[in-house]
Structures are given as structure tokens and as C-alpha cells.
């Protein structure tokens, strides 16, 4: 991570620069995408300010802190950045789908959905006319009924529409 330490109304000593760089380098463990950081140190009478800005994947996270000691200001500003980076990392991890919920329990997470084998049912279909199938559907609670057409021996479907009537799907063109 590239770190720049600058001072306003202050000569940045090598010890102060080293301390600021060490504290900011400590932030790298929270985000590997942090590319650069800038630390601006300001002194105005007894007020010592430290402003830290970290660039994380195009997003700038910044904090500003003011105390009576410069080292304490740096510590507090870096602490604020650390909390923000933790929150950002948690948000990134929480919005990703978990393998258990996306694929199903007991499946390998690297198995693609197309490779999964669905259970196949082959029920015995009764041969009936569409009118008989509609009467059977009306007498039951099921939303649809699959049957074999008596004349053509093809699989057909009758279903209950939202308005309460019955519809018929015939696969023949």
C-alpha cells in the first residue's frame, strides 16, 4: 500500500512518519484491496489533528480526529478507519449467497445447477377426455391435472385459472 504523510504547520519528523505508516499498514489486514492511503497532520496551537484517507477499490474511507497529542490523534483516526473497514468487509460478505442456501443441503458447492439430477416421477396417467378431466379437477383441490387423451394418447393438462374456470393445454399443434 502506498502511504503519504504530510504536515500542515508542522515538520513531520522521521519518528512521527514511521509511526503513522506503521499504524496505517496495520489496516491492510482488513482489506487487501486498499491501494493507497494519505495521512495529513495539522497543528494549530494546542490542537493536533490527524486526517486519514484510505482508497479501497475506488471508494475513499476517511476519518478526522483531534486531540492534544499527535500520536493519540493518529491512533484514534486509524481506529475509526479500522471500524469502517470492518463494517465494509462485513457488508461485502453478508450480501453474497451462501452455497448451502443456493444449491440445497448436502450438495457440493462446486456442482453447477445444470449438473444436478432432479428426481423423476412417472405416474400412471388415466386415459380420459378433456371434459372428464375438467370434472375430476373441479371435484378435487389440486390446481392442475395431467392426463392421457383417450383419442390421441398424448399427455394433456387441465388447470384451474385464477378466475375459477378450468383451462386445457393440448400439446398438439
Secondary structure, DSSP 8 states (H G I E B T S, - for coil): -EEEEEEESS---HHHHHHHHHHHHGGGGT-TTEEEEEEEEEEETTEEEEEEEEEETTEEEEEEEEESSHHHHHHHHHHHHHHHHHHHHHHHHHTS--HHHHH-TTS-TTS-GGG-----------EE-HHHHHHHHHHS--SEEEEEETTT--EEEEEE-TTS-EEEEE---
